[in-house]
Amino acid sequence: MNKMNDTSVVRKQYATSDNLYTRMSIHDKYSTNKMGFGNWIFSNYRIDKGMKVLELGCGTGDMWKNRESIIRDCSKLILSDFSEGMIATTKENVGHYDNVEYKVLDIQEIPYEDETFDVVIANMMLYHVPDIERGLSEVRRVLKRDGSFYCATYGEHGITEYLSKILAAYGIEDHLNKNFTLQNGYDILSKVFPKVKKLEYIDSLAVTNVDDMVDYIYSLSSMSSLSDVPRDTIKEILMRHLTNGILNVPKEYGMFISSIDTASG
């Protein structure tokens, strides 16, 4: 089985929120687009009062912080993840609401009836799904005819590609999981959903503390071959790429909005 699709690898990587928080923090501190990716994603949601919403792969649940009005507008909001550890963190971050449920579940076997949800969300996780077509078919099954499916992902020419080039001397290759990216996501989704729209988020990193970038690098499973390389060595390489004290790192992120009813907005 492809290592990137091995669920045991995913379970290990996301067993706790530590690595994920490390990766999130560098975006919070150094992104040049100050809107924030999470805020941008939410700005593209259409969640009307009374809607039933399912999020798959909710991670830490951070994106739902300070969204009380949207949460309360939902008749039901189910925040789910493949990892029990992530669900525990999400409960702490989001808190108790009468209309919110927390579930451990697999997108490939969604335990709800056909046409249950007005909105289904699966951000930054579809590339981990072993059988993505099965997962998307499950999403389509539980989505109402006039509902919307939102899924954010990364592109193939962002941070990982940049790092693999400058660290190539240490055997680092571009092992980015490319099972579902901005480049191929449209074609994958179009096999299941009649209507698919792609949106791109313009951003980059302007890193002023290289130590933070080193922490980020060691949090990546794709950089596992660096485990025997001293941190100071990696830091020295990054320092060589500073411009006026700033490490400029490209980012490529965006999202797709899919629907079954081609007449829907």
C-alpha positions in Angstrom: 0.0 0.0 0.0 1.2 3.5 -0.8 2.7 4.9 2.4 0.8 8.1 2.0 -2.5 6.1 1.9 -1.6 3.8 4.8 -4.1 4.6 7.5 -1.7 3.5 10.2 0.7 6.2 9.1 -2.1 8.8 9.3 -3.1 7.6 12.7 0.4 7.9 14.0 0.9 11.4 12.4 -2.3 12.7 13.9 -2.6 10.7 17.1 -2.0 14.0 19.0 -2.4 17.6 17.9 1.3 18.5 18.6 2.7 18.2 15.0 -0.4 19.8 13.6 -0.2 22.7 15.9 3.5 23.1 14.9 2.5 23.4 11.3 -0.4 25.7 12.0 1.6 28.1 14.1 4.1 28.9 11.3 1.1 29.9 9.1 -0.4 32.0 11.9 2.9 33.9 12.5 4.3 34.4 9.0 1.6 34.3 6.4 1.7 37.4 4.2 -2.1 37.2 3.5 -3.4 38.5 6.9 -7.0 37.4 6.2 -5.9 33.9 7.2 -6.7 30.7 5.3 -9.3 29.6 7.8 -11.1 32.9 7.6 -11.0 32.7 3.8 -12.4 29.2 3.8 -15.3 30.3 6.0 -15.9 33.3 3.8 -16.8 30.9 1.0 -19.1 28.7 3.0 -22.9 29.2 2.6 -24.3 28.0 5.9 -27.9 29.2 6.2 -30.0 29.0 9.4 -31.4 25.6 10.0 -28.9 23.7 7.9 -27.4 20.3 8.9 -23.6 20.4 8.6 -21.0 17.5 8.7 -17.3 18.2 8.8 -15.0 15.3 8.1 -11.4 15.6 9.3 -12.1 18.5 11.6 -8.6 18.3 13.1 -8.2 20.5 16.2 -11.5 22.3 15.5 -9.6 25.6 15.7 -11.5 26.9 12.6 -14.7 26.8 14.6 -13.4 29.1 17.4 -15.3 32.4 17.6 -17.9 31.1 15.1 -20.7 30.9 17.7 -23.3 32.6 15.5 -22.7 30.2 12.6 -22.7 27.2 15.0 -26.0 28.3 16.5 -27.5 28.8 13.0 -27.0 25.1 12.3 -29.8 22.8 13.2 -27.1 20.1 13.6 -23.3 20.4 13.4 -21.3 17.2 13.4 -17.6 17.6 13.8 -15.8 14.3 13.0 -12.3 13.0 12.6 -10.5 9.8 11.9 -8.4 10.4 15.1 -9.8 10.1 18.6 -7.0 12.4 19.7 -8.2 15.1 17.3 -11.8 14.8 18.5 -10.7 15.2 22.1 -8.8 18.4 21.1 -11.8 19.7 19.1 -14.1 19.2 22.1 -11.8 21.4 24.2 -11.6 24.1 21.5 -15.2 24.3 20.5 -17.0 23.4 23.7 -20.5 22.2 24.4 -23.5 23.2 22.2 -26.8 21.4 22.2 -26.7 21.2 18.4 -23.1 20.0 18.1 -21.9 16.3 18.1 -18.4 15.0 18.1 -17.8 11.8 16.2 -14.9 9.5 15.3 -15.6 8.3 11.8 -14.2 7.3 8.4 -15.2 9.2 5.3 -15.3 5.9 3.5 -18.1 4.7 5.7 -20.2 7.6 6.7 -22.9 6.3 9.2 -25.8 8.5 8.1 -28.7 8.1 5.7 -28.9 9.4 2.2 -29.4 13.1 1.7 -29.0 14.0 5.3 -26.8 17.1 5.1 -27.0 20.5 3.5 -23.3 21.0 3.8 -20.4 18.6 4.0 -16.8 19.8 4.7 -13.6 18.0 4.2 -10.6 20.3 4.5 -7.0 19.3 4.1 -7.7 15.6 4.4 -8.8 14.0 1.2 -5.3 13.2 0.2 -5.1 10.8 3.2 -8.2 8.8 2.1 -7.1 5.3 0.9 -10.1 4.9 -1.5 -10.9 8.5 -2.3 -13.5 7.7 -4.9 -15.4 5.6 -2.3 -15.1 8.5 0.2 -16.4 11.0 -2.3 -19.3 8.7 -3.2 -20.2 8.5 0.5 -20.1 12.3 0.6 -22.4 12.5 -2.4 -24.7 10.0 -0.9 -25.3 11.9 2.4 -25.4 15.3 0.7 -28.8 16.7 -0.2 -29.5 17.3 -3.8 -29.2 21.1 -3.4 -26.3 20.8 -0.9 -22.7 21.9 -1.1 -19.5 20.0 -0.5 -16.5 22.1 0.5 -12.9 20.8 0.5 -9.7 22.8 0.9 -6.3 21.4 -0.2 -2.8 22.4 -1.1 -1.1 22.8 -4.5 2.0 20.9 -5.7 4.2 24.0 -6.0 4.2 25.3 -2.4 6.3 24.8 0.8 7.3 21.1 0.3 8.6 21.7 -3.3 10.6 24.7 -2.0 12.1 22.8 0.9 12.9 19.7 -1.2 14.9 21.9 -3.6 17.0 23.7 -0.9 17.6 20.5 1.1 18.2 18.2 -1.8 21.9 17.7 -0.7 20.6 15.7 2.2 18.5 13.3 0.2 15.3 15.2 0.6 12.9 14.6 -2.2 9.5 16.0 -2.9 7.4 13.4 -1.3 4.3 15.6 -1.0 1.2 13.5 -1.0 -0.3 14.3 -4.4 -3.4 12.2 -4.2 -5.7 15.2 -4.0 -4.2 18.7 -4.9 -5.3 21.9 -6.5 -3.8 20.5 -9.7 -5.8 17.2 -9.9 -8.7 17.8 -7.5 -11.1 19.2 -10.1 -10.8 16.0 -12.3 -11.2 13.7 -9.2 -14.3 15.6 -7.9 -15.8 15.8 -11.4 -16.1 12.0 -11.5 -18.5 12.2 -8.6 -20.1 15.6 -8.7 -21.7 17.3 -11.8 -20.6 20.8 -10.7 -17.2 21.7 -9.4 -15.7 25.1 -8.8 -12.0 25.8 -7.9 -10.9 28.8 -5.8 -7.3 29.8 -5.1 -6.0 31.6 -2.0 -3.0 33.8 -2.7 -0.4 33.7 0.1 3.2 33.0 1.1 5.4 32.9 4.2 7.8 35.6 5.3 9.7 33.9 8.0 11.9 36.1 10.3 12.8 33.4 12.9 14.4 30.5 11.1 14.1 28.3 14.2 10.4 28.2 13.6 10.9 26.9 10.1 13.2 24.2 11.4 10.5 23.1 13.9 8.1 23.0 11.0 10.4 20.9 8.9 10.9 18.3 11.6 7.1 18.1 12.1 6.6 16.8 8.6 6.4 13.1 8.0 7.7 13.6 4.5 10.9 14.9 6.0 11.6 11.8 8.0 14.9 11.2 6.2 16.2 14.3 8.1 16.0 12.6 11.4 19.8 12.0 11.5 20.7 15.5 10.3 21.5 18.0 13.1 19.1 20.9 13.5 22.0 23.4 13.2 22.8 22.1 9.8 19.3 22.6 8.5 19.2 26.1 10.1 22.5 27.0 8.4 21.1 26.1 5.0 17.9 28.1 5.6 20.0 31.1 6.8 21.8 31.1 3.4 18.4 31.7 1.7 17.5 34.8 3.7 16.8 38.0 1.8 17.1 41.1 4.1 16.6 38.8 7.1 13.5 37.1 5.7 13.0 33.6 4.4 10.4 33.9 1.7 8.6 30.6 1.2 5.9 30.1 -1.5 2.5 28.7 -0.5 -0.2 27.2 -2.7 -3.6 26.7 -1.2 -7.2 26.8 -2.3 -10.5 24.9 -2.2 -13.2 23.3 -4.3 -16.9 23.7 -4.0 -18.9 20.8 -5.4 -22.6 20.1 -5.8 -25.0 17.6 -7.2 -27.6 20.0 -8.5 -26.0 21.9 -11.4 -28.6 24.7 -10.9 -27.4 25.3 -7.3 -25.2 28.3 -6.5 
